[in-house]
Structure formats: C-alpha cells, structure tokens
Amino acid sequence: MNSTERRQSRRFFLQQPATVSLINNGAHQISALTENVSLGGVFLFAGVPISEGSRVEVNIILRDNEPANPAHLRGAGHVVRVLQHGERYGIAISCNLSRRLSIKLPSKCVDQVKSPQSL
C-alpha cells in the first residue's frame, strides 16, 4: 500500500452472492454481488442504492464445490460510498467481517451419529 492508501488490510477480488440488510429496517434485504472484500469491508454491486452512512449487515455466501454447505462471511458496519455504474450501484461498506461455516448433515447421517452415552 502506498502512503495515500487508506486501507488497513489486504483486498481480495471475490465475486460471490451477498445480501445487505438495513439495520434500521430489518425487513429490507438487498441482493448483491461482491466485487472485492477485506477484513475491514466489502465493495459490492446492487440494483438499488443505499444511502451513505446507513447502518447495514452484510452476509456473503462463499460457494465452492459444496453448494449445499456454503461458508458465510458476515459483518455489521456502515455505507461509506455509493457510485452509480449504469443500472447498478457500487456500494462500499466499512465493516469487520467474520467467518461462519454452515454444516448441514443429511438426516441419514445424523441418525448414524452415536451419542456419548452409547459409546
């Protein structure tokens, strides 16, 4: 990073589906596609703008070869910049992202797991 760069952590180019929820309006979720992420935030594209300063929660769905069990990056923060790109809006969000891994076992696997008492 050069001396004019304000980022404090490395940025990774990553295009994955995401949802953005407005904290003050929990029922309002916006579908988006990430462009890049870092530990300090995310830049994504959405079909509607979100006002600068809005408090939001971001959920990035990390899909790989196991689409039934995606990992998630989640974070709460605020919108720092909005840029219009044609019919889409580029939205920069400052937040601390953390990882959450969702593991859903098929019911037949759950039935085969023994409880500690039966060992």
The first five atom37 places (N, CA, C, CB, O) and aatype in JSON, in Angstrom:
{
  "aatype": [12, 2, 15, 16, 6, 1, 1, 5, 15, 1, 1, 13, 13, 10, 5, 5, 14, 0, 16, 19, 15, 10, 9, 2, 2, 7, 0, 8, 5, 9, 15, 0, 10, 16, 6, 2, 19, 15, 10, 7, 7, 19, 13, 10, 13, 0, 7, 19, 14, 9, 15, 6, 7, 15, 1, 19, 6, 19, 2, 9, 9, 10, 1, 3, 2, 6, 14, 0, 2, 14, 0, 8, 10, 1, 7, 0, 7, 8, 19, 19, 1, 19, 10, 5, 8, 7, 6, 1, 18, 7, 9, 0, 9, 15, 4, 2, 10, 15, 1, 1, 10, 15, 9, 11, 10, 14, 15, 11, 4, 19, 3, 5, 19, 11, 15, 14, 5, 15, 10],
  "atom_mask": [
    [1, 1, 1, 1, 1],
    [1, 1, 1, 1, 1],
    [1, 1, 1, 1, 1],
    [1, 1, 1, 1, 1],
    [1, 1, 1, 1, 1],
    [1, 1, 1, 1, 1],
    [1, 1, 1, 1, 1],
    [1, 1, 1, 1, 1],
    [1, 1, 1, 1, 1],
    [1, 1, 1, 1, 1],
    [1, 1, 1, 1, 1],
    [1, 1, 1, 1, 1],
    [1, 1, 1, 1, 1],
    [1, 1, 1, 1, 1],
    [1, 1, 1, 1, 1],
    [1, 1, 1, 1, 1],
    [1, 1, 1, 1, 1],
    [1, 1, 1, 1, 1],
    [1, 1, 1, 1, 1],
    [1, 1, 1, 1, 1],
    [1, 1, 1, 1, 1],
    [1, 1, 1, 1, 1],
    [1, 1, 1, 1, 1],
    [1, 1, 1, 1, 1],
    [1, 1, 1, 1, 1],
    [1, 1, 1, 0, 1],
    [1, 1, 1, 1, 1],
    [1, 1, 1, 1, 1],
    [1, 1, 1, 1, 1],
    [1, 1, 1, 1, 1],
    [1, 1, 1, 1, 1],
    [1, 1, 1, 1, 1],
    [1, 1, 1, 1, 1],
    [1, 1, 1, 1, 1],
    [1, 1, 1, 1, 1],
    [1, 1, 1, 1, 1],
    [1, 1, 1, 1, 1],
    [1, 1, 1, 1, 1],
    [1, 1, 1, 1, 1],
    [1, 1, 1, 0, 1],
    [1, 1, 1, 0, 1],
    [1, 1, 1, 1, 1],
    [1, 1, 1, 1, 1],
    [1, 1, 1, 1, 1],
    [1, 1, 1, 1, 1],
    [1, 1, 1, 1, 1],
    [1, 1, 1, 0, 1],
    [1, 1, 1, 1, 1],
    [1, 1, 1, 1, 1],
    [1, 1, 1, 1, 1],
    [1, 1, 1, 1, 1],
    [1, 1, 1, 1, 1],
    [1, 1, 1, 0, 1],
    [1, 1, 1, 1, 1],
    [1, 1, 1, 1, 1],
    [1, 1, 1, 1, 1],
    [1, 1, 1, 1, 1],
    [1, 1, 1, 1, 1],
    [1, 1, 1, 1, 1],
    [1, 1, 1, 1, 1],
    [1, 1, 1, 1, 1],
    [1, 1, 1, 1, 1],
    [1, 1, 1, 1, 1],
    [1, 1, 1, 1, 1],
    [1, 1, 1, 1, 1],
    [1, 1, 1, 1, 1],
    [1, 1, 1, 1, 1],
    [1, 1, 1, 1, 1],
    [1, 1, 1, 1, 1],
    [1, 1, 1, 1, 1],
    [1, 1, 1, 1, 1],
    [1, 1, 1, 1, 1],
    [1, 1, 1, 1, 1],
    [1, 1, 1, 1, 1],
    [1, 1, 1, 0, 1],
    [1, 1, 1, 1, 1],
    [1, 1, 1, 0, 1],
    [1, 1, 1, 1, 1],
    [1, 1, 1, 1, 1],
    [1, 1, 1, 1, 1],
    [1, 1, 1, 1, 1],
    [1, 1, 1, 1, 1],
    [1, 1, 1, 1, 1],
    [1, 1, 1, 1, 1],
    [1, 1, 1, 1, 1],
    [1, 1, 1, 0, 1],
    [1, 1, 1, 1, 1],
    [1, 1, 1, 1, 1],
    [1, 1, 1, 1, 1],
    [1, 1, 1, 0, 1],
    [1, 1, 1, 1, 1],
    [1, 1, 1, 1, 1],
    [1, 1, 1, 1, 1],
    [1, 1, 1, 1, 1],
    [1, 1, 1, 1, 1],
    [1, 1, 1, 1, 1],
    [1, 1, 1, 1, 1],
    [1, 1, 1, 1, 1],
    [1, 1, 1, 1, 1],
    [1, 1, 1, 1, 1],
    [1, 1, 1, 1, 1],
    [1, 1, 1, 1, 1],
    [1, 1, 1, 1, 1],
    [1, 1, 1, 1, 1],
    [1, 1, 1, 1, 1],
    [1, 1, 1, 1, 1],
    [1, 1, 1, 1, 1],
    [1, 1, 1, 1, 1],
    [1, 1, 1, 1, 1],
    [1, 1, 1, 1, 1],
    [1, 1, 1, 1, 1],
    [1, 1, 1, 1, 1],
    [1, 1, 1, 1, 1],
    [1, 1, 1, 1, 1],
    [1, 1, 1, 1, 1],
    [1, 1, 1, 1, 1],
    [1, 1, 1, 1, 1],
    [1, 1, 1, 1, 1],
    [1, 1, 1, 1, 1]
  ],
  "atom_positions": [
    [[0.84, -1.18, 0.0], [0.0, 0.0, 0.0], [0.88, 1.24, 0.0], [-0.95, 0.0, 1.22], [1.89, 1.29, 0.71]],
    [[0.51, 2.24, -0.79], [1.29, 3.46, -0.8], [0.81, 4.4, 0.31], [1.18, 4.15, -2.18], [-0.15, 4.1, 1.03]],
    [[1.49, 5.54, 0.44], [1.19, 6.43, 1.57], [-0.19, 7.07, 1.49], [2.23, 7.51, 1.66], [-0.72, 7.5, 2.51]],
    [[-0.79, 7.13, 0.29], [-2.13, 7.72, 0.18], [-3.23, 6.68, 0.34], [-2.28, 8.42, -1.15], [-4.41, 7.04, 0.41]],
    [[-2.88, 5.43, 0.41], [-3.85, 4.33, 0.56], [-4.39, 4.32, 1.98], [-3.19, 2.96, 0.21], [-3.61, 4.33, 2.94]],
    [[-5.73, 4.31, 2.14], [-6.34, 4.33, 3.47], [-6.68, 2.93, 3.97], [-7.58, 5.18, 3.45], [-7.0, 2.78, 5.15]],
    [[-6.63, 1.92, 3.12], [-6.97, 0.56, 3.54], [-5.97, 0.05, 4.57], [-7.01, -0.38, 2.33], [-4.76, 0.28, 4.46]],
    [[-6.48, -0.65, 5.57], [-5.6, -1.19, 6.6], [-5.37, -2.68, 6.42], [-6.18, -0.93, 7.97], [-4.5, -3.25, 7.08]],
    [[-6.13, -3.32, 5.54], [-5.93, -4.75, 5.31], [-6.03, -5.04, 3.81], [-6.97, -5.59, 6.09], [-6.59, -4.26, 3.04]],
    [[-5.47, -6.15, 3.43], [-5.4, -6.55, 2.03], [-6.79, -6.78, 1.43], [-4.55, -7.81, 1.89], [-7.68, -7.31, 2.1]],
    [[-6.95, -6.38, 0.19], [-8.22, -6.54, -0.52], [-8.11, -7.77, -1.42], [-8.58, -5.26, -1.35], [-7.09, -7.99, -2.08]],
    [[-9.18, -8.58, -1.45], [-9.23, -9.77, -2.3], [-10.38, -9.63, -3.29], [-9.4, -11.05, -1.44], [-11.52, -9.36, -2.89]],
    [[-10.09, -9.81, -4.56], [-11.14, -9.75, -5.57], [-11.95, -11.04, -5.47], [-10.55, -9.55, -7.01], [-11.41, -12.13, -5.62]],
    [[-13.22, -10.9, -5.23], [-14.08, -12.04, -4.96], [-15.49, -11.71, -5.42], [-14.07, -12.43, -3.46], [-16.11, -10.78, -4.91]],
    [[-15.99, -12.46, -6.37], [-17.35, -12.25, -6.85], [-18.23, -13.38, -6.34], [-17.4, -12.16, -8.41], [-18.19, -14.5, -6.85]],
    [[-19.02, -13.06, -5.31], [-19.9, -14.03, -4.67], [-21.23, -13.34, -4.35], [-19.24, -14.62, -3.38], [-21.27, -12.12, -4.17]],
    [[-22.31, -14.11, -4.28], [-23.6, -13.5, -3.91], [-23.57, -13.03, -2.46], [-24.75, -14.51, -4.12], [-22.88, -13.59, -1.61]],
    [[-24.34, -11.98, -2.21], [-24.4, -11.41, -0.86], [-25.78, -10.81, -0.64], [-23.28, -10.33, -0.65], [-26.51, -10.53, -1.59]],
    [[-26.12, -10.64, 0.63], [-27.31, -9.88, 0.99], [-26.88, -8.76, 1.93], [-28.4, -10.79, 1.65], [-25.97, -8.92, 2.74]],
    [[-27.55, -7.63, 1.79], [-27.31, -6.48, 2.66], [-28.63, -6.16, 3.33], [-26.75, -5.24, 1.86], [-29.64, -5.94, 2.66]],
    [[-28.62, -6.12, 4.66], [-29.82, -5.78, 5.44], [-29.61, -4.43, 6.08], [-30.14, -6.86, 6.52], [-28.58, -4.17, 6.7]],
    [[-30.6, -3.57, 5.94], [-30.55, -2.28, 6.62], [-30.87, -2.5, 8.08], [-31.54, -1.25, 5.97], [-31.92, -3.05, 8.4]],
    [[-29.99, -2.09, 8.97], [-30.16, -2.34, 10.41], [-31.4, -1.62, 10.94], [-28.92, -1.91, 11.19], [-32.11, -2.17, 11.78]],
    [[-31.65, -0.41, 10.48], [-32.8, 0.34, 10.96], [-34.11, -0.14, 10.35], [-32.62, 1.82, 10.67], [-35.18, 0.27, 10.78]],
    [[-34.03, -1.01, 9.34], [-35.21, -1.54, 8.67], [-34.93, -3.01, 8.37], [-35.55, -0.74, 7.34], [-34.72, -3.38, 7.22]],
    [[-34.94, -3.86, 9.41], [-34.55, -5.26, 9.31], [-35.3, -6.07, 8.26], [0.0, 0.0, 0.0], [-34.79, -7.08, 7.79]],
    [[-36.5, -5.63, 7.89], [-37.27, -6.37, 6.91], [-36.79, -6.11, 5.49], [-38.74, -6.02, 7.03], [-37.2, -6.8, 4.56]],
    [[-35.91, -5.12, 5.31], [-35.47, -4.73, 3.97], [-34.11, -5.36, 3.67], [-35.4, -3.19, 3.84], [-33.09, -4.95, 4.23]],
    [[-34.09, -6.35, 2.79], [-32.85, -7.0, 2.36], [-32.62, -6.72, 0.89], [-32.9, -8.53, 2.62], [-33.56, -6.71, 0.1]],
    [[-31.36, -6.5, 0.53], [-30.98, -6.22, -0.85], [-30.03, -7.3, -1.32], [-30.33, -4.81, -0.97], [-29.06, -7.62, -0.63]],
    [[-30.31, -7.87, -2.49], [-29.4, -8.85, -3.09], [-28.27, -8.1, -3.79], [-30.15, -9.78, -4.09], [-28.49, -7.05, -4.38]],
    [[-27.06, -8.67, -3.71], [-25.91, -8.0, -4.28], [-24.89, -9.04, -4.75], [-25.27, -7.05, -3.26], [-25.04, -10.23, -4.51]],
    [[-23.85, -8.55, -5.42], [-22.73, -9.38, -5.86], [-21.46, -8.66, -5.44], [-22.76, -9.64, -7.42], [-21.25, -7.51, -5.81]],
    [[-20.61, -9.33, -4.67], [-19.38, -8.7, -4.21], [-18.42, -8.51, -5.38], [-18.72, -9.53, -3.1], [-18.42, -9.27, -6.34]],
    [[-17.61, -7.48, -5.26], [-16.52, -7.22, -6.21], [-15.19, -7.52, -5.53], [-16.56, -5.75, -6.71], [-14.31, -8.17, -6.11]],
    [[-15.05, -7.03, -4.28], [-13.85, -7.34, -3.51], [-14.17, -7.24, -2.02], [-12.69, -6.38, -3.87], [-15.11, -6.56, -1.61]],
    [[-13.36, -7.94, -1.23], [-13.56, -7.95, 0.23], [-12.2, -7.82, 0.92], [-14.28, -9.26, 0.69], [-11.16, -8.14, 0.35]],
    [[-12.25, -7.33, 2.15], [-11.08, -7.29, 3.01], [-11.58, -7.49, 4.43], [-10.27, -5.94, 2.86], [-12.78, -7.57, 4.67]],
    [[-10.66, -7.58, 5.38], [-11.09, -7.72, 6.77], [-11.83, -6.48, 7.24], [-9.9, -7.98, 7.67], [-12.59, -6.55, 8.21]],
    [[-11.62, -5.35, 6.58], [-12.24, -4.11, 7.01], [-13.46, -3.68, 6.22], [0.0, 0.0, 0.0], [-14.05, -2.64, 6.5]],
    [[-13.85, -4.48, 5.22], [-15.03, -4.08, 4.47], [-15.23, -4.83, 3.18], [0.0, 0.0, 0.0], [-14.53, -5.81, 2.88]],
    [[-16.2, -4.35, 2.4], [-16.57, -5.01, 1.16], [-17.04, -3.95, 0.16], [-17.68, -6.07, 1.4], [-17.65, -2.95, 0.53]],
    [[-16.75, -4.2, -1.12], [-17.31, -3.39, -2.19], [-18.18, -4.33, -3.0], [-16.2, -2.7, -3.08], [-17.73, -5.4, -3.42]],
    [[-19.43, -3.94, -3.23], [-20.35, -4.81, -3.93], [-21.23, -4.01, -4.87], [-21.21, -5.59, -2.94], [-21.29, -2.79, -4.8]],
    [[-21.92, -4.73, -5.75], [-22.86, -4.12, -6.69], [-24.27, -4.59, -6.37], [-22.48, -4.47, -8.15], [-24.5, -5.76, -6.08]],
    [[-25.21, -3.65, -6.42], [-26.62, -3.95, -6.17], [-27.46, -3.18, -7.18], [-27.04, -3.59, -4.7], [-26.99, -2.24, -7.82]],
    [[-28.7, -3.59, -7.32], [-29.62, -2.95, -8.25], [-30.26, -1.68, -7.72], [0.0, 0.0, 0.0], [-30.89, -0.94, -8.48]],
    [[-30.1, -1.43, -6.42], [-30.65, -0.22, -5.8], [-29.57, 0.42, -4.93], [-31.93, -0.56, -4.95], [-28.7, -0.27, -4.41]],
    [[-29.63, 1.74, -4.78], [-28.64, 2.4, -3.93], [-29.0, 2.27, -2.45], [-28.51, 3.88, -4.32], [-30.15, 2.05, -2.09]],
    [[-27.99, 2.42, -1.61], [-28.18, 2.52, -0.17], [-27.51, 3.83, 0.24], [-27.57, 1.27, 0.62], [-26.38, 4.09, -0.16]],
    [[-28.18, 4.63, 1.01], [-27.66, 5.94, 1.39], [-26.36, 5.83, 2.16], [-28.69, 6.7, 2.23], [-26.19, 4.96, 3.01]],
    [[-25.41, 6.74, 1.84], [-24.16, 6.81, 2.59], [-24.49, 7.04, 4.07], [-23.23, 7.94, 2.05], [-25.38, 7.81, 4.4]],
    [[-23.75, 6.36, 4.93], [-23.97, 6.47, 6.37], [-24.96, 5.45, 6.92], [0.0, 0.0, 0.0], [-25.04, 5.27, 8.14]],
    [[-25.7, 4.78, 6.04], [-26.67, 3.78, 6.52], [-25.96, 2.65, 7.25], [-27.49, 3.21, 5.34], [-24.91, 2.18, 6.81]],
    [[-26.53, 2.22, 8.37], [-26.0, 1.08, 9.12], [-26.57, -0.19, 8.48], [-26.38, 1.16, 10.65], [-27.77, -0.3, 8.26]],
    [[-25.67, -1.15, 8.18], [-26.07, -2.36, 7.46], [-25.4, -3.6, 8.05], [-25.73, -2.23, 5.98], [-24.4, -3.52, 8.76]],
    [[-25.99, -4.73, 7.73], [-25.38, -6.03, 7.99], [-25.17, -6.68, 6.63], [-26.26, -6.93, 8.94], [-26.06, -6.65, 5.78]],
    [[-24.0, -7.28, 6.44], [-23.64, -7.92, 5.18], [-23.47, -9.41, 5.42], [-22.35, -7.3, 4.58], [-22.86, -9.82, 6.4]],
    [[-24.01, -10.22, 4.51], [-23.83, -11.67, 4.55], [-23.36, -12.1, 3.17], [-25.17, -12.4, 4.96], [-24.11, -12.04, 2.2]],
    [[-22.1, -12.55, 3.09], [-21.52, -13.01, 1.83], [-21.54, -14.53, 1.84], [-20.07, -12.47, 1.62], [-21.05, -15.16, 2.78]],
    [[-22.1, -15.12, 0.8], [-22.22, -16.57, 0.71], [-21.06, -17.09, -0.12], [-23.6, -16.99, 0.09], [-20.98, -16.82, -1.32]],
    [[-20.16, -17.84, 0.5], [-18.99, -18.37, -0.19], [-19.32, -19.76, -0.74], [-17.77, -18.43, 0.77], [-19.38, -20.74, 0.0]],
    [[-19.53, -19.81, -2.02], [-19.88, -21.08, -2.66], [-18.64, -21.71, -3.26], [-20.97, -20.87, -3.76], [-17.78, -21.03, -3.82]],
    [[-18.55, -23.03, -3.14], [-17.45, -23.77, -3.75], [-18.04, -25.05, -4.32], [-16.3, -24.07, -2.73], [-19.14, -25.03, -4.88]],
    [[-17.35, -26.13, -4.2], [-17.82, -27.41, -4.72], [-18.89, -28.05, -3.85], [-16.67, -28.36, -4.88], [-19.44, -29.09, -4.22]],
    [[-19.19, -27.45, -2.71], [-20.2, -27.98, -1.79], [-21.34, -26.96, -1.67], [-19.58, -28.29, -0.39], [-21.49, -26.35, -0.61]],
    [[-22.15, -26.77, -2.71], [-23.17, -25.72, -2.66], [-24.21, -25.92, -1.56], [-23.87, -25.64, -3.98], [-24.88, -24.97, -1.17]],
    [[-24.36, -27.15, -1.07], [-25.34, -27.39, -0.01], [-24.83, -26.91, 1.35], [-25.68, -28.87, 0.07], [-25.63, -26.71, 2.27]],
    [[-23.52, -26.72, 1.49], [-22.93, -26.32, 2.77], [-22.01, -25.11, 2.59], [-22.16, -27.49, 3.39], [-20.8, -25.24, 2.81]],
    [[-22.55, -23.96, 2.21], [-21.66, -22.81, 1.99], [-21.16, -22.22, 3.31], [-22.39, -21.73, 1.2], [-21.81, -22.33, 4.35]],
    [[-19.99, -21.61, 3.23], [-19.49, -20.81, 4.36], [-20.0, -19.39, 4.15], [-17.91, -20.86, 4.46], [-20.34, -19.01, 3.03]],
    [[-20.05, -18.62, 5.22], [-20.53, -17.25, 5.15], [-19.52, -16.31, 5.78], [-21.91, -17.11, 5.85], [-18.86, -16.66, 6.76]],
    [[-19.39, -15.12, 5.21], [-18.7, -14.02, 5.86], [-19.78, -13.03, 6.25], [-17.59, -13.36, 4.92], [-20.61, -12.65, 5.42]],
    [[-19.76, -12.61, 7.5], [-20.8, -11.68, 7.98], [-20.14, -10.53, 8.7], [-21.8, -12.39, 8.91], [-19.07, -10.66, 9.29]],
    [[-20.81, -9.4, 8.63], [-20.31, -8.24, 9.34], [-21.34, -7.13, 9.39], [0.0, 0.0, 0.0], [-22.22, -7.06, 8.54]],
    [[-21.23, -6.28, 10.39], [-22.09, -5.11, 10.52], [-21.21, -3.87, 10.39], [-22.87, -5.11, 11.87], [-20.08, -3.84, 10.87]],
    [[-21.75, -2.86, 9.74], [-20.98, -1.64, 9.54], [-21.84, -0.55, 8.94], [0.0, 0.0, 0.0], [-23.04, -0.46, 9.21]],
    [[-21.21, 0.29, 8.12], [-21.95, 1.39, 7.51], [-21.45, 1.64, 6.09], [-21.8, 2.67, 8.36], [-20.32, 1.32, 5.74]],
    [[-22.34, 2.22, 5.29], [-22.03, 2.53, 3.89], [-21.15, 3.78, 3.86], [-23.34, 2.74, 3.05], [-21.51, 4.81, 4.45]],
    [[-20.0, 3.69, 3.18], [-19.09, 4.83, 3.12], [-19.09, 5.51, 1.75], [-17.68, 4.4, 3.47], [-18.7, 6.67, 1.63]],
    [[-19.53, 4.8, 0.7], [-19.52, 5.39, -0.63], [-20.51, 4.65, -1.52], [-18.11, 5.35, -1.24], [-20.66, 3.44, -1.42]],
    [[-21.19, 5.39, -2.4], [-22.11, 4.81, -3.38], [-21.8, 5.44, -4.74], [-23.62, 5.04, -2.96], [-21.77, 6.66, -4.87]],
    [[-21.57, 4.59, -5.75], [-21.27, 5.06, -7.1], [-22.23, 4.4, -8.07], [-19.8, 4.75, -7.49], [-22.44, 3.18, -8.02]],
    [[-22.83, 5.18, -8.96], [-23.72, 4.59, -9.96], [-22.91, 4.13, -11.16], [-24.81, 5.6, -10.39], [-22.11, 4.88, -11.7]],
    [[-23.14, 2.86, -11.57], [-22.5, 2.26, -12.73], [-23.61, 1.77, -13.65], [-21.53, 1.08, -12.32], [-24.05, 0.62, -13.53]],
    [[-24.07, 2.6, -14.55], [-25.18, 2.22, -15.41], [-26.43, 2.01, -14.58], [0.0, 0.0, 0.0], [-26.88, 2.91, -13.87]],
    [[-26.99, 0.8, -14.67], [-28.2, 0.49, -13.9], [-27.89, -0.15, -12.55], [-29.09, -0.44, -14.7], [-28.8, -0.49, -11.8]],
    [[-26.59, -0.3, -12.23], [-26.19, -0.88, -10.95], [-25.54, 0.2, -10.09], [-25.23, -2.07, -11.15], [-25.15, 1.26, -10.57]],
    [[-25.43, -0.12, -8.8], [-24.8, 0.79, -7.85], [-23.65, 0.06, -7.17], [-25.83, 1.31, -6.81], [-23.83, -1.03, -6.63]],
    [[-22.48, 0.67, -7.2], [-21.34, 0.17, -6.45], [-21.41, 0.73, -5.04], [0.0, 0.0, 0.0], [-21.51, 1.94, -4.86]],
    [[-21.35, -0.14, -4.05], [-21.54, 0.27, -2.66], [-20.34, -0.2, -1.84], [-22.86, -0.3, -2.08], [-20.06, -1.39, -1.76]],
    [[-19.65, 0.76, -1.22], [-18.52, 0.44, -0.34], [-19.03, 0.44, 1.09], [-17.35, 1.45, -0.52], [-19.65, 1.41, 1.54]],
    [[-18.77, -0.65, 1.8], [-19.24, -0.81, 3.17], [-18.04, -1.07, 4.08], [-20.28, -1.96, 3.29], [-17.25, -1.98, 3.83]],
    [[-17.92, -0.27, 5.11], [-16.89, -0.47, 6.12], [-17.47, -1.37, 7.21], [-16.39, 0.91, 6.72], [-18.47, -1.02, 7.84]],
    [[-16.85, -2.53, 7.43], [-17.33, -3.46, 8.46], [-16.23, -4.45, 8.77], [-18.62, -4.2, 8.01], [-15.27, -4.59, 8.0]],
    [[-16.35, -5.13, 9.88], [-15.43, -6.2, 10.24], [-16.1, -7.51, 9.91], [-15.03, -6.14, 11.75], [-17.12, -7.87, 10.5]],
    [[-15.52, -8.23, 8.94], [-16.12, -9.49, 8.5], [-15.59, -10.64, 9.34], [-15.83, -9.74, 7.01], [-14.4, -10.7, 9.65]],
    [[-16.48, -11.56, 9.68], [-16.07, -12.78, 10.38], [-16.67, -13.96, 9.64], [-16.51, -12.76, 11.88], [-17.68, -13.83, 8.94]],
    [[-16.07, -15.11, 9.81], [-16.47, -16.3, 9.07], [-17.43, -17.14, 9.9], [-15.25, -17.13, 8.67], [-17.25, -17.31, 11.11]],
    [[-18.44, -17.67, 9.24], [-19.36, -18.61, 9.86], [-19.54, -19.76, 8.89], [-20.74, -17.94, 10.24], [-19.92, -19.54, 7.73]],
    [[-19.29, -20.94, 9.33], [-19.42, -22.12, 8.49], [-20.72, -22.82, 8.81], [-18.22, -23.06, 8.66], [-20.97, -23.19, 9.96]],
    [[-21.54, -23.01, 7.79], [-22.8, -23.73, 7.98], [-22.58, -25.18, 7.56], [-23.96, -23.07, 7.16], [-22.16, -25.45, 6.44]],
    [[-22.87, -26.09, 8.45], [-22.76, -27.5, 8.11], [-24.12, -28.14, 8.33], [-21.66, -28.21, 8.96], [-24.64, -28.17, 9.45]],
    [[-24.68, -28.65, 7.26], [-25.97, -29.31, 7.34], [-25.78, -30.76, 6.91], [-27.05, -28.6, 6.45], [-25.49, -31.04, 5.74]],
    [[-25.93, -31.66, 7.84], [-25.77, -33.08, 7.54], [-27.1, -33.66, 7.06], [-25.26, -33.85, 8.77], [-28.15, -33.31, 7.59]],
    [[-27.05, -34.54, 6.06], [-28.28, -35.23, 5.68], [-28.83, -36.0, 6.86], [-28.04, -36.18, 4.47], [-28.05, -36.48, 7.7]],
    [[-30.14, -36.14, 6.96], [-30.76, -36.78, 8.12], [-30.26, -38.21, 8.32], [-32.27, -36.79, 7.96], [-30.15, -38.64, 9.47]],
    [[-29.95, -38.95, 7.26], [-29.46, -40.31, 7.45], [-28.1, -40.32, 8.15], [-29.35, -41.03, 6.1], [-27.79, -41.27, 8.87]],
    [[-27.28, -39.26, 7.96], [-26.0, -39.18, 8.66], [-26.22, -38.86, 10.13], [-25.1, -38.12, 8.02], [-25.53, -39.41, 10.99]],
    [[-27.17, -37.98, 10.42], [-27.45, -37.61, 11.8], [-27.93, -38.83, 12.58], [-28.5, -36.49, 11.86], [-27.56, -39.0, 13.74]],
    [[-28.74, -39.68, 11.95], [-29.24, -40.88, 12.61], [-28.11, -41.84, 12.96], [-30.26, -41.58, 11.73], [-28.22, -42.62, 13.91]],
    [[-27.01, -41.8, 12.2], [-25.9, -42.73, 12.42], [-24.92, -42.23, 13.47], [-25.17, -42.97, 11.13], [-24.07, -43.0, 13.93]],
    [[-25.01, -40.97, 13.86], [-24.11, -40.43, 14.87], [-24.54, -40.93, 16.23], [-24.09, -38.88, 14.84], [-25.72, -40.81, 16.59]],
    [[-23.61, -41.51, 17.01], [-23.94, -42.05, 18.32], [-23.75, -41.0, 19.38], [-23.09, -43.27, 18.63], [-22.84, -40.16, 19.29]],
    [[-24.58, -41.03, 20.38], [-24.42, -40.11, 21.5], [-23.26, -40.58, 22.38], [-25.74, -39.99, 22.33], [-22.93, -41.77, 22.37]],
    [[-22.63, -39.67, 23.15], [-21.52, -40.06, 24.02], [-21.92, -41.16, 25.01], [-20.99, -38.84, 24.79], [-21.08, -41.97, 25.38]],
    [[-23.17, -41.2, 25.45], [-23.59, -42.2, 26.42], [-23.57, -43.61, 25.81], [-25.0, -41.87, 26.93], [-23.41, -44.6, 26.54]],
    [[-23.73, -43.71, 24.49], [-23.8, -45.05, 23.89], [-22.44, -45.58, 23.52], [-24.68, -45.04, 22.67], [-22.35, -46.7, 23.03]],
    [[-21.37, -44.82, 23.72], [-20.03, -45.29, 23.38], [-19.42, -46.12, 24.47], [-19.12, -44.13, 23.07], [-18.29, -46.6, 24.33]]
  ]
}
